[in-house]
Amino acid sequence: HVQLVESGGGSVQAGGSLNLSCVVSQWPYTSACVGWFRQSPGKEREKVAHIYTRPGITQYTDSVKGRFTISHDAAKSTTYLQMTSLKPEDTGMYYCAADRLVCLSTDTRAEWHYWGQGTQVTVS
């Protein structure tokens, strides 16, 4: 079955950088939506970025534009989130999610079917 394994979280000072990785295994299709979400206590889950892997179509939430970059390495079945110029408000638990087509929909309520375990990012 599909499995997502995340890594790369940690603690960093404001202005620093981190790179998150999400390995998607047992994926049966030639393309996918892969997204990064974050959540902190008392706040609603927020989608940070997503990529439609085969054509490489990407989208970012306004607060991270110019600072974060999402990319996909098909050979490694891995999606990365390169995070630079980190701010304290970027702190949270970051989750990787995958779906076949959901990021191509305009319905923001649509469900992402597969999720990773989360990795903590702390910026101080």
Residue frames as qw, qx, qy, qz and C-alpha x, y, z in Angstrom:
[[0.000, 0.887, 0.462, 0.000, 0.00, 0.00, 0.00],
 [0.283, 0.765, -0.051, 0.576, 0.97, 3.63, -0.36],
 [0.648, -0.589, -0.253, 0.411, 3.30, 4.92, 2.33],
 [0.225, 0.865, -0.088, 0.440, 4.75, 8.37, 2.95],
 [0.755, -0.397, -0.209, 0.479, 7.92, 8.80, 5.01],
 [0.101, 0.953, -0.010, 0.286, 9.05, 12.28, 6.01],
 [0.745, -0.311, -0.135, 0.575, 12.36, 13.56, 7.29],
 [0.424, 0.445, 0.067, 0.786, 14.35, 16.74, 7.66],
 [0.331, -0.863, -0.207, -0.320, 12.65, 18.62, 10.46],
 [0.648, -0.114, -0.377, 0.652, 14.51, 20.23, 13.29],
 [0.240, -0.885, -0.237, 0.322, 15.26, 23.44, 15.12],
 [0.541, 0.325, 0.171, 0.757, 16.78, 26.46, 13.44],
 [0.153, -0.515, -0.236, 0.810, 17.25, 30.13, 14.21],
 [0.400, 0.823, 0.291, -0.279, 15.30, 32.78, 12.34],
 [0.251, 0.818, -0.390, -0.339, 16.81, 33.36, 8.92],
 [0.331, -0.357, 0.860, 0.150, 18.07, 29.80, 8.67],
 [0.608, 0.275, -0.503, -0.548, 17.19, 26.99, 6.30],
 [0.567, -0.112, 0.794, -0.189, 15.85, 23.46, 6.39],
 [0.441, 0.232, -0.653, -0.570, 15.11, 20.87, 3.73],
 [0.682, -0.014, 0.580, -0.445, 12.25, 18.44, 4.19],
 [0.219, 0.225, -0.850, -0.422, 11.92, 15.18, 2.27],
 [0.737, 0.092, 0.403, -0.535, 8.90, 13.00, 1.59],
 [0.045, 0.226, -0.915, -0.332, 9.40, 9.55, 0.09],
 [0.747, 0.157, 0.148, -0.629, 6.24, 8.14, -1.47],
 [0.092, -0.251, 0.950, 0.163, 6.37, 4.38, -1.90],
 [0.263, 0.300, 0.917, -0.006, 4.06, 1.90, -3.61],
 [0.330, 0.543, 0.090, -0.767, 2.55, 4.62, -5.78],
 [0.620, 0.255, 0.729, 0.142, 0.65, 3.01, -8.71],
 [0.433, 0.855, 0.282, -0.045, 0.33, 6.02, -11.03],
 [0.666, 0.326, 0.098, 0.664, 2.67, 7.96, -13.29],
 [0.072, 0.504, -0.084, 0.857, 1.90, 11.28, -11.65],
 [0.439, -0.540, -0.659, 0.286, 0.70, 12.58, -8.30],
 [0.162, -0.847, 0.024, -0.506, -0.26, 15.55, -6.26],
 [0.673, -0.218, -0.482, 0.517, 2.16, 15.90, -3.38],
 [0.131, -0.840, -0.075, -0.521, 1.61, 18.62, -0.82],
 [0.419, 0.005, -0.590, 0.690, 3.17, 19.98, 2.31],
 [0.408, -0.753, -0.326, -0.400, 0.90, 21.10, 5.14],
 [0.317, 0.182, -0.595, 0.716, 1.70, 22.58, 8.51],
 [0.529, -0.679, -0.379, -0.341, -0.13, 22.93, 11.79],
 [0.219, 0.265, -0.596, 0.726, 0.70, 24.43, 15.18],
 [0.174, -0.425, -0.811, 0.362, -1.28, 24.16, 18.43],
 [0.094, 0.642, 0.414, -0.638, -4.41, 26.28, 18.33],
 [0.233, 0.525, -0.336, -0.747, -4.14, 26.96, 14.61],
 [0.848, 0.382, 0.225, -0.290, -5.87, 25.44, 11.62],
 [0.707, -0.070, 0.548, 0.441, -3.95, 23.19, 9.28],
 [0.288, 0.830, -0.125, -0.461, -2.57, 25.13, 6.33],
 [0.867, 0.325, 0.244, 0.290, -1.35, 23.95, 2.95],
 [0.348, -0.693, 0.267, 0.573, 2.12, 25.37, 2.39],
 [0.240, 0.546, -0.569, -0.567, 2.77, 24.15, -1.15],
 [0.830, 0.138, 0.532, -0.095, 1.95, 21.42, -3.59],
 [0.074, 0.492, -0.665, -0.557, 3.30, 20.00, -6.80],
 [0.897, 0.311, 0.178, -0.259, 1.75, 17.99, -9.59],
 [0.640, -0.495, 0.489, 0.326, 4.73, 15.82, -10.19],
 [0.722, 0.254, 0.507, 0.396, 4.94, 14.88, -13.84],
 [0.369, 0.769, 0.201, 0.482, 4.59, 18.34, -15.43],
 [0.499, -0.072, -0.328, 0.799, 6.02, 19.98, -12.32],
 [0.173, -0.686, -0.261, -0.657, 3.17, 22.39, -11.71],
 [0.414, -0.181, -0.612, 0.649, 3.60, 24.08, -8.32],
 [0.246, -0.763, -0.255, -0.541, 1.63, 26.36, -6.05],
 [0.412, -0.017, -0.566, 0.714, 2.51, 28.14, -2.79],
 [0.251, -0.835, -0.474, 0.121, 0.64, 29.90, -0.07],
 [0.217, 0.905, -0.005, 0.366, 1.39, 33.63, -0.08],
 [0.500, -0.836, 0.220, -0.049, 3.30, 33.66, 3.19],
 [0.753, -0.344, 0.461, 0.319, 6.07, 31.39, 1.86],
 [0.684, 0.686, 0.168, 0.183, 6.40, 32.61, -1.71],
 [0.307, 0.848, -0.323, 0.287, 10.00, 33.45, -2.52],
 [0.331, -0.639, 0.627, -0.299, 11.26, 31.55, 0.53],
 [0.687, -0.088, 0.710, -0.123, 10.14, 27.94, 0.04],
 [0.444, 0.432, -0.589, -0.519, 10.60, 25.73, -3.01],
 [0.817, -0.005, 0.527, -0.235, 8.84, 22.44, -3.65],
 [0.376, 0.541, -0.653, -0.374, 10.39, 19.96, -6.08],
 [0.926, -0.028, 0.291, -0.237, 10.11, 16.32, -7.06],
 [0.028, 0.524, -0.818, -0.234, 12.71, 13.70, -7.96],
 [0.866, 0.113, -0.148, -0.465, 10.88, 10.99, -9.88],
 [0.632, 0.332, -0.691, 0.112, 13.80, 8.54, -9.76],
 [0.162, 0.133, -0.772, 0.600, 13.76, 8.65, -5.96],
 [0.360, -0.593, -0.665, -0.276, 9.97, 9.03, -5.61],
 [0.427, -0.442, -0.416, 0.670, 10.80, 11.91, -3.30],
 [0.056, 0.850, 0.271, 0.448, 9.29, 15.35, -2.93],
 [0.514, -0.112, -0.325, 0.786, 11.33, 18.07, -1.24],
 [0.104, -0.948, -0.263, -0.150, 10.47, 21.29, 0.49],
 [0.561, 0.143, -0.182, 0.795, 13.43, 23.66, 0.54],
 [0.290, -0.894, -0.340, -0.019, 12.83, 26.25, 3.23],
 [0.514, 0.177, -0.141, 0.828, 14.94, 29.39, 3.47],
 [0.063, -0.352, 0.111, -0.927, 14.73, 32.67, 5.39],
 [0.445, -0.443, -0.778, -0.008, 12.73, 30.90, 8.05],
 [0.223, -0.492, 0.142, -0.830, 10.62, 32.92, 10.45],
 [0.181, -0.067, 0.811, -0.552, 9.24, 32.05, 13.89],
 [0.655, 0.235, 0.219, -0.684, 5.75, 31.92, 12.39],
 [0.627, 0.335, -0.633, -0.307, 6.90, 29.03, 10.19],
 [0.130, -0.251, 0.888, -0.364, 7.08, 26.88, 13.32],
 [0.790, 0.031, 0.129, -0.599, 4.79, 23.87, 13.29],
 [0.631, -0.062, 0.771, 0.069, 4.35, 20.23, 12.51],
 [0.373, 0.497, -0.456, -0.637, 4.85, 19.70, 8.79],
 [0.715, 0.129, 0.671, -0.145, 2.97, 16.91, 7.06],
 [0.091, 0.271, -0.714, -0.640, 3.44, 15.45, 3.61],
 [0.644, 0.328, 0.554, -0.414, 0.33, 14.33, 1.74],
 [0.026, -0.197, 0.761, 0.617, -0.28, 12.66, -1.60],
 [0.605, 0.446, 0.514, -0.414, -3.22, 12.13, -3.88],
 [0.581, 0.275, 0.621, 0.448, -3.75, 11.22, -7.48],
 [0.222, 0.544, 0.459, 0.667, -5.57, 14.34, -8.67],
 [0.247, -0.783, -0.512, 0.253, -6.79, 16.49, -5.80],
 [0.295, -0.537, 0.043, 0.789, -4.44, 19.42, -6.43],
 [0.118, 0.148, 0.597, 0.779, -5.88, 19.86, -9.91],
 [0.165, -0.689, -0.691, -0.144, -9.28, 20.64, -8.38],
 [0.002, -0.520, 0.066, -0.852, -10.47, 24.10, -7.38],
 [0.702, -0.586, -0.269, -0.301, -12.32, 22.57, -4.41],
 [0.118, 0.598, -0.611, 0.505, -10.14, 23.38, -1.40],
 [0.694, -0.326, 0.412, -0.492, -12.23, 21.05, 0.77],
 [0.885, 0.250, -0.364, -0.151, -11.26, 17.99, -1.27],
 [0.791, -0.537, 0.293, -0.015, -9.54, 15.28, 0.74],
 [0.313, 0.635, -0.706, -0.009, -5.91, 14.25, 0.37],
 [0.924, -0.133, -0.256, -0.251, -5.96, 10.48, 0.74],
 [0.878, -0.053, -0.289, 0.378, -2.46, 9.67, 1.99],
 [0.196, -0.927, 0.171, -0.270, -0.50, 11.35, 4.77],
 [0.575, 0.315, -0.598, 0.461, 2.87, 11.08, 6.39],
 [0.598, -0.473, -0.564, 0.317, 3.57, 11.04, 10.10],
 [0.114, -0.979, -0.062, -0.157, 4.71, 14.64, 10.36],
 [0.703, 0.038, -0.219, 0.675, 8.04, 16.25, 11.15],
 [0.282, -0.872, -0.279, 0.288, 8.52, 19.12, 13.58],
 [0.464, 0.479, 0.026, 0.745, 9.98, 22.43, 12.44],
 [0.402, -0.812, -0.297, 0.302, 10.88, 24.94, 15.12],
 [0.429, 0.550, 0.020, 0.717, 12.18, 28.42, 14.32],
 [0.475, -0.774, -0.307, 0.284, 13.37, 30.65, 17.14]]
